[in-house]
Amino acid sequence: MKRRRNVLKAAKGFRFGRSTKEAQAKEALRHAGAYAFKHRKMKKRTNRGLWQTKIGAVAKAEGTSFSKLMGAMKKKNYALDRKVLAYLAEHKPETMARVMKTVA
C-alpha cells in the first residue's frame, strides 16, 4: 500500500487513468523520468547554441567572427567560458568590448 501511495502521489496532476491507476501511473512515471533525463541534456545543448549566437553577434559587430574570437581567446589562455561571455555580451557590452580588444 505504501508503494502504491507513493507512485500515485508522484503521478499527481497526470491526466486520466495515469493519475489514479497504479499500472498506468508507473508507466507514465517511467516515461516522465526518461524525458526528464533527455531534456536536461537538451537544455544544455540549446543554451550552448544560444550563448554562441549572442557572442557571435557581438563579434560580428566588432568585425570578427565567433570562431576567430574563440581561437584567439584559446591562444591567449583566457579562462572565460561561453556562458560568461554571453552574459557580458548581453548585459555588459562595454566590458565585452574591452575583452575583445585585449584578445585581438
VOBA-1610 file (N, C-alpha, C; in pm, whole numbers, padded with zeros to 5 digits, always signed):
BEGIN
Met+00082-00120+00000Met+00000+00000+00000Met+00086+00127+00000Lys+00198+00121+00072Lys+00283+00239+00080Lys+00345+00270-00057Arg+00387+00165-00127Arg+00448+00186-00259Arg+00345+00242-00356Arg+00224+00187-00353Arg+00117+00234-00440Arg+00088+00381-00413Arg+00082+00416-00284Arg+00053+00555-00246Arg+00162+00648-00300Asn+00287+00606-00288Asn+00397+00690-00335Asn+00396+00706-00486Val+00362+00597-00556Val+00354+00604-00703Val+00245+00701-00744Leu+00128+00687-00682Leu+00016+00774-00718Leu+00042+00919-00676Lys+00114+00937-00568Lys+00148+01073-00526Lys+00242+01138-00629Ala+00337+01058-00680Ala+00431+01110-00779Ala+00361+01140-00912Ala+00250+01067-00939Ala+00177+01086-01065Ala+00065+01189-01052Lys+00061+01259-00942Lys-00044+01359-00921Lys-00036+01466-01030Gly-00152+01499-01085Gly-00156+01600-01189Gly-00153+01541-01328Phe-00124+01412-01341Phe-00128+01348-01472Phe-00275+01334-01512Arg-00299+01317-01640Arg-00437+01313-01688Arg-00491+01171-01695Phe-00622+01160-01680Phe-00697+01035-01696Phe-00650+00927-01598Gly-00638+00802-01643Gly-00604+00693-01553Gly-00461+00696-01506Arg-00380+00778-01569Arg-00239+00783-01534Arg-00218+00837-01393Ser-00318+00904-01337Ser-00303+00956-01201Ser-00380+00874-01098Thr-00462+00778-01143Thr-00544+00702-01048Thr-00517+00553-01050Lys-00463+00501-01159Lys-00439+00358-01171Lys-00290+00330-01161Glu-00256+00241-01073Glu-00115+00219-01040Glu-00032+00179-01161Ala-00080+00085-01241Ala-00002+00036-01355Ala+00023+00149-01455Gln-00081+00223-01486Gln-00066+00335-01580Gln+00022+00444-01521Ala+00012+00465-01393Ala+00094+00567-01327Ala+00242+00529-01333Lys+00272+00399-01307Lys+00411+00354-01314Lys+00467+00375-01454Glu+00388+00337-01554Glu+00430+00354-01694Glu+00456+00502-01724Ala+00365+00587-01681Ala+00378+00730-01705Ala+00502+00786-01636Leu+00528+00740-01515Leu+00644+00789-01442Leu+00774+00743-01507Arg+00775+00621-01561Arg+00895+00574-01631Arg+00924+00663-01752His+00818+00691-01828His+00837+00779-01945His+00877+00919-01902Ala+00814+00969-01796Ala+00845+01104-01748Ala+00991+01113-01707Gly+01041+01010-01640Gly+01182+01009-01599Gly+01276+01008-01718Ala+01240+00929-01819Ala+01324+00923-01940Ala+01326+01058-02011Tyr+01208+01120-02021Tyr+01202+01251-02088Tyr+01277+01356-02007Ala+01266+01349-01875Ala+01335+01446-01791Ala+01486+01436-01810Phe+01536+01314-01814Phe+01680+01291-01836Phe+01722+01347-01972Lys+01647+01311-02075Lys+01679+01354-02211Lys+01675+01506-02224His+01573+01566-02165His+01558+01710-02182His+01655+01791-02096Arg+01706+01733-01988Arg+01814+01801-01916Arg+01937+01813-02005Lys+01964+01709-02082Lys+02078+01713-02175Lys+02050+01812-02288Met+01927+01811-02339Met+01892+01900-02450Met+01896+02047-02407Lys+01862+02074-02281Lys+01865+02212-02231Lys+02008+02266-02237Lys+02104+02183-02201Lys+02244+02225-02207Lys+02285+02255-02350Arg+02242+02168-02443Arg+02275+02186-02585Arg+02212+02315-02639Thr+02087+02338-02604Thr+02016+02456-02651Thr+02081+02584-02597Asn+02112+02584-02468Asn+02173+02702-02407Asn+02309+02731-02469Arg+02388+02628-02496Arg+02519+02649-02556Arg+02504+02716-02694Gly+02407+02671-02771Gly+02381+02734-02901Gly+02339+02879-02887Leu+02258+02907-02787Leu+02213+03045-02763Leu+02330+03134-02724Trp+02418+03081-02637Trp+02536+03157-02596Trp+02623+03188-02717Gln+02642+03090-02804Gln+02727+03109-02922Gln+02667+03215-03013Thr+02534+03216-03025Thr+02468+03316-03109Thr+02490+03457-03053Lys+02476+03472-02921Lys+02495+03603-02859Lys+02639+03652-02876Ile+02735+03563-02852Ile+02876+03600-02866Ile+02906+03632-03012Gly+02853+03551-03102Gly+02877+03571-03245Gly+02825+03704-03295Ala+02709+03747-03241Ala+02652+03876-03282Ala+02743+03991-03241Val+02796+03986-03120Val+02886+04092-03074Val+03018+04086-03153Ala+03066+03966-03177Ala+03191+03952-03252Ala+03176+04009-03392Lys+03063+03982-03456Lys+03039+04033-03591Lys+03033+04185-03591Ala+02972+04242-03486Ala+02965+04388-03475Ala+03105+04449-03458Glu+03195+04375-03396Glu+03332+04422-03376Glu+03422+04391-03496Gly+03367+04322-03596Gly+03443+04298-03718Gly+03519+04166-03723Thr+03482+04071-03640Thr+03547+03940-03643Thr+03438+03833-03640Ser+03478+03708-03644Ser+03380+03600-03638Ser+03390+03530-03502Phe+03288+03451-03472Phe+03286+03377-03346Phe+03406+03284-03335Ser+03432+03212-03442Ser+03539+03111-03437Ser+03676+03178-03422Lys+03696+03290-03489Lys+03825+03361-03476Lys+03842+03417-03335Leu+03733+03468-03279Leu+03737+03519-03142Leu+03772+03408-03043Met+03704+03294-03055Met+03729+03183-02963Met+03869+03126-02982Gly+03917+03122-03106Gly+04052+03075-03131Gly+04156+03166-03069Ala+04135+03298-03082Ala+04228+03394-03023Ala+04226+03385-02870Met+04108+03365-02814Met+04099+03353-02668Met+04169+03227-02620Lys+04158+03121-02697Lys+04224+02996-02659Lys+04376+03012-02664Lys+04426+03083-02766Lys+04571+03105-02778Lys+04625+03187-02661Lys+04546+03285-02615Lys+04591+03370-02505Lys+04554+03314-02368Asn+04499+03193-02366Asn+04462+03123-02242Asn+04363+03203-02157Tyr+04263+03261-02220Tyr+04156+03327-02146Tyr+04065+03220-02089Ala+04031+03230-01963Ala+03952+03127-01896Ala+03802+03161-01891Leu+03755+03250-01977Leu+03613+03284-01981Leu+03540+03182-02068Asp+03436+03121-02013Asp+03361+03024-02093Asp+03249+03095-02169Arg+03179+03018-02251Arg+03075+03075-02336Arg+02961+03137-02255Lys+02928+03077-02143Lys+02819+03129-02061Lys+02852+03268-02010Val+02973+03286-01960Val+03016+03417-01908Val+03026+03518-02022Leu+03082+03477-02134Leu+03094+03569-02248Leu+02958+03614-02298Ala+02862+03522-02302Ala+02727+03558-02346Ala+02663+03657-02249Tyr+02686+03637-02119Tyr+02633+03732-02021Tyr+02694+03870-02043Leu+02826+03874-02064Leu+02892+04002-02088Leu+02839+04067-02215Ala+02821+03986-02318Ala+02773+04040-02446Ala+02634+04101-02433Glu+02549+04039-02351Glu+02412+04086-02339Glu+02396+04199-02238His+02461+04187-02123His+02435+04281-02012His+02545+04385-01991Lys+02667+04355-02031Lys+02778+04447-02008Lys+02859+04462-02139Pro+02802+04530-02237Pro+02870+04539-02367Pro+03004+04612-02361Glu+03019+04708-02270Glu+03147+04780-02263Glu+03258+04687-02213Thr+03227+04599-02120Thr+03325+04501-02071Thr+03359+04403-02182Met+03258+04360-02256Met+03280+04266-02366Met+03369+04330-02473Ala+03348+04458-02498Ala+03432+04528-02597Ala+03576+04532-02551Arg+03598+04556-02420Arg+03736+04555-02367Arg+03801+04418-02380Val+03724+04314-02351Val+03775+04178-02364Val+03816+04151-02508Met+03733+04194-02601Met+03763+04170-02743Met+03887+04249-02788Lys+03902+04367-02733Lys+04021+04447-02769Lys+04150+04382-02717Thr+04145+04327-02596Thr+04266+04263-02543Thr+04299+04133-02614Val+04196+04068-02665Val+04218+03941-02737Val+04276+03967-02876Ala+04222+04068-02943Ala+04261+04093-03084Ala+04401+04151-03098
//
